[in-house]
Amino acid sequence: MIEISKVSKWYGSFQVLTDCTTSIGKGEVVVVCGPSGSGKSTLIKCVNGLEPIQQGIITVDGTAINDPKTNLPKLRSRVGMVFQHFELFPHMSIIKNLTIGQIKVLGRGEEEARAKGMKLLERVGLKAHANKFPGEMSGGQQQRVAIARALSMDPICMLFDEPTSALDPEMINEVLDVMVELAHEGMTMMVVTHEMGFARKVANRVVFMDQGKIVEDAGKEEFFGQPRSERAQQFLSKILQH
């Protein structure tokens, strides 16, 4: 579903990604982790063309992201993206947040879009809040709305960029529960996160990054059992010792 091949990226003279290669099969859940500044959020933003790459190739479902002929808005409409800070439209009600993309991008009728939106709000446990505005909801609720909004576009895969890092500890599980359910349903997911419990529960593979490079790309049992690289061992010992 997602192929990342020898991808490098610079900001000016600073190289932020170096020769990154990995792939995510249909229905796979891959967790990308690593210390701050390791390039993991940049990598996931390159997957749907939010960040351009200078070298290498990224394809999603056979379409090359960095091919000038690729219709990026069309491709992005098929790739669900959930950000750290929700990115909901603050001036629109929750249900409007879920219908606007369906109507404007997918060409759905108002009624069909609303029915789909309500079904998804019910799924994330927020149907009763359809007419509220984002500012009236907690962070965890807003993030669940953001996931529902991404799903309303019938995505072929989902990208999550640290979806719980802006949340209070009490709200993290309500978001992770929705993500776990998605994973169990077979959604292809690439998730940048520090939530190692989530990785242990649902990831098929773990990609560990450091200083813009993919240092480790292993099945979750192998990664949590005994990572090959010393850097990943250090990272895990710090993150799991508590």
C-alpha positions as CSV (number, residue, x, y, z in Angstrom):
1,M,0.0,0.0,0.0
2,I,2.8,2.4,0.9
3,E,6.3,2.1,-0.5
4,I,9.1,4.4,0.7
5,S,12.3,3.9,-1.3
6,K,15.7,5.7,-0.6
7,V,14.0,8.9,0.5
8,S,16.1,11.9,1.4
9,K,15.0,15.4,2.3
10,W,16.7,18.6,3.2
11,Y,15.7,21.9,4.8
12,G,18.2,24.2,3.1
13,S,21.6,22.6,3.9
14,F,20.2,20.6,6.8
15,Q,19.5,17.0,5.9
16,V,16.4,15.9,7.8
17,L,15.9,12.4,6.2
18,T,18.6,10.2,4.8
19,D,18.0,7.2,2.5
20,C,14.9,6.0,4.2
21,T,13.4,2.8,2.9
22,T,10.4,0.8,4.2
23,S,7.0,-0.5,3.0
24,I,3.6,-1.0,4.5
25,G,1.4,-3.8,3.2
26,K,-2.4,-3.6,2.9
27,G,-3.9,-4.1,6.4
28,E,-0.6,-3.7,8.1
29,V,-0.1,-1.4,11.2
30,V,3.4,0.1,11.3
31,V,4.4,2.2,14.3
32,V,7.2,4.7,13.7
33,C,9.1,5.7,16.9
34,G,12.3,7.4,17.9
35,P,13.6,10.4,19.9
36,S,12.4,13.9,19.2
37,G,14.0,15.4,16.1
38,S,14.6,12.0,14.5
39,G,12.6,12.8,11.4
40,K,9.6,10.6,12.0
41,S,6.9,13.3,11.7
42,T,8.7,14.6,8.6
43,L,8.6,11.1,7.0
44,I,4.9,10.6,7.6
45,K,4.1,14.1,6.1
46,C,6.1,13.1,3.0
47,V,3.9,10.1,2.5
48,N,0.9,12.3,1.4
49,G,3.0,15.0,-0.1
50,L,2.6,17.6,2.7
51,E,6.4,17.8,2.7
52,P,8.2,17.5,-0.6
53,I,11.2,15.1,-1.0
54,Q,14.3,15.8,-2.9
55,Q,15.5,12.2,-3.5
56,G,13.8,8.8,-3.7
57,I,10.3,7.6,-4.4
58,I,7.2,7.3,-2.3
59,T,4.2,5.4,-3.8
60,V,0.8,5.0,-2.3
61,D,-1.4,2.3,-3.8
62,G,0.8,2.4,-6.9
63,T,0.7,6.2,-7.4
64,A,4.0,8.1,-7.1
65,I,3.7,11.0,-4.7
66,N,6.6,13.0,-6.1
67,D,5.6,12.5,-9.8
68,P,4.6,16.0,-11.2
69,K,1.8,14.3,-13.1
70,T,0.2,13.0,-9.9
71,N,-3.0,14.8,-8.8
72,L,-2.0,15.3,-5.1
73,P,-5.3,16.7,-3.8
74,K,-7.1,13.6,-5.3
75,L,-4.6,11.2,-3.7
76,R,-4.7,13.0,-0.4
77,S,-8.4,12.6,-0.3
78,R,-7.8,8.9,-0.2
79,V,-5.2,9.0,2.5
80,G,-6.6,9.8,5.9
81,M,-4.3,12.0,8.1
82,V,-4.7,12.7,11.8
83,F,-2.4,15.4,13.2
84,Q,-1.2,16.1,16.7
85,H,-3.4,19.2,17.1
86,F,-6.7,17.9,15.6
87,E,-6.9,20.6,12.9
88,L,-10.7,20.8,13.0
89,F,-12.5,23.9,11.6
90,P,-13.2,25.8,14.7
91,H,-16.1,27.8,13.2
92,M,-18.0,24.8,12.0
93,S,-20.1,22.3,14.0
94,I,-18.7,18.8,14.5
95,I,-21.1,17.3,11.9
96,K,-20.2,20.1,9.4
97,N,-16.5,19.2,9.9
98,L,-17.4,15.7,8.9
99,T,-19.5,16.5,5.9
100,I,-17.7,19.4,4.1
101,G,-14.9,17.2,2.6
102,Q,-17.4,14.5,1.5
103,I,-19.5,17.1,-0.3
104,K,-16.7,19.3,-1.8
105,V,-14.1,16.6,-2.6
106,L,-16.1,13.4,-3.1
107,G,-19.2,15.0,-4.5
108,R,-21.6,13.4,-2.1
109,G,-25.1,14.8,-1.5
110,E,-25.8,16.7,1.8
111,E,-28.0,13.9,3.2
112,E,-25.7,11.0,2.3
113,A,-22.7,12.9,3.8
114,R,-24.6,13.7,7.0
115,A,-25.7,10.1,7.3
116,K,-22.2,8.9,6.9
117,G,-20.9,11.5,9.4
118,M,-23.4,10.6,12.0
119,K,-22.6,6.9,11.7
120,L,-18.9,7.6,12.2
121,L,-19.6,9.9,15.2
122,E,-21.6,7.1,16.7
123,R,-18.7,4.8,16.1
124,V,-16.3,7.0,18.0
125,G,-18.9,7.5,20.8
126,L,-19.7,11.2,20.0
127,K,-23.1,11.1,18.2
128,A,-24.7,13.2,20.9
129,H,-22.2,16.0,20.2
130,A,-22.8,16.4,16.5
131,N,-24.1,20.0,16.8
132,K,-21.4,21.3,19.2
133,F,-18.3,23.2,18.0
134,P,-14.8,22.0,18.5
135,G,-14.1,24.5,21.2
136,E,-16.8,23.0,23.4
137,M,-15.1,19.6,23.5
138,S,-12.2,18.1,25.3
139,G,-8.9,17.3,23.4
140,G,-9.6,13.6,23.4
141,Q,-13.1,14.2,22.0
142,Q,-11.7,16.5,19.3
143,Q,-9.1,13.9,18.3
144,R,-11.8,11.3,18.0
145,V,-13.7,13.7,15.7
146,A,-10.6,14.2,13.7
147,I,-10.3,10.4,13.2
148,A,-14.0,10.2,12.3
149,R,-13.5,13.0,9.8
150,A,-10.6,11.2,8.1
151,L,-12.7,8.0,7.9
152,S,-15.6,9.8,6.3
153,M,-13.5,10.2,3.2
154,D,-13.3,6.3,2.8
155,P,-9.5,6.3,3.0
156,I,-7.3,3.4,1.6
157,C,-4.9,4.0,4.5
158,M,-4.5,6.2,7.6
159,L,-1.5,8.2,8.7
160,F,-1.3,9.3,12.4
161,D,1.2,12.0,13.4
162,E,1.6,11.7,17.2
163,P,-2.2,11.7,17.7
164,T,-2.0,11.6,21.5
165,S,0.9,13.8,22.3
166,A,-1.2,16.9,22.8
167,L,-3.7,15.2,25.1
168,D,-4.0,15.0,28.9
169,P,-3.1,11.5,30.1
170,E,-6.7,10.7,30.9
171,M,-7.8,11.3,27.4
172,I,-5.1,9.2,25.6
173,N,-6.9,5.9,26.0
174,E,-10.1,7.0,24.5
175,V,-8.2,7.9,21.3
176,L,-6.0,4.8,21.3
177,D,-9.2,2.6,21.8
178,V,-10.6,4.0,18.5
179,M,-7.2,3.3,16.8
180,V,-7.0,-0.2,18.1
181,E,-10.5,-0.9,16.8
182,L,-9.5,0.4,13.4
183,A,-6.4,-1.8,13.4
184,H,-8.4,-4.9,14.2
185,E,-10.7,-4.1,11.3
186,G,-7.8,-4.3,8.9
187,M,-7.1,-0.6,8.2
188,T,-3.7,0.0,6.8
189,M,-2.0,2.4,9.3
190,M,1.2,4.2,9.7
191,V,1.4,5.7,13.2
192,V,4.1,8.0,14.6
193,T,3.8,7.6,18.4
194,H,5.6,7.2,21.7
195,E,2.7,4.9,23.0
196,M,4.6,1.7,23.2
197,G,1.6,-0.1,24.8
198,F,-0.3,0.6,21.5
199,A,2.7,-0.6,19.5
200,R,2.8,-3.8,21.5
201,K,-0.9,-4.4,21.2
202,V,-1.5,-3.8,17.5
203,A,1.6,-3.1,15.5
204,N,2.8,-5.6,12.9
205,R,6.1,-3.9,12.7
206,V,8.0,-1.1,14.4
207,V,10.2,1.3,12.5
208,F,12.8,3.0,14.8
209,M,14.3,6.3,13.5
210,D,17.3,8.3,14.8
211,Q,18.9,11.4,13.2
212,G,16.8,11.1,10.0
213,K,17.7,7.5,9.3
214,I,15.7,4.3,9.7
215,V,17.9,2.4,12.2
216,E,15.6,-0.5,12.8
217,D,12.6,-2.0,10.9
218,A,11.5,-5.2,12.6
219,G,8.5,-7.2,13.7
220,K,7.1,-6.1,17.0
221,E,8.2,-9.2,18.9
222,E,11.7,-8.9,17.7
223,F,11.8,-5.1,18.4
224,F,10.5,-5.4,21.9
225,G,12.4,-8.6,22.6
226,Q,15.9,-7.6,21.5
227,P,16.4,-4.8,19.0
228,R,19.4,-5.3,16.9
229,S,20.7,-1.8,17.1
230,E,22.3,-0.4,20.3
231,R,20.5,2.9,19.7
232,A,17.0,1.2,19.7
233,Q,18.0,-0.7,22.9
234,Q,18.9,2.6,24.6
235,F,15.7,4.2,23.5
236,L,13.6,1.3,24.7
237,S,15.4,1.0,28.1
238,K,14.6,4.6,28.8
239,I,11.0,4.5,27.6
240,L,10.1,1.2,29.2
241,Q,11.9,1.4,32.5
242,H,8.9,3.1,34.2
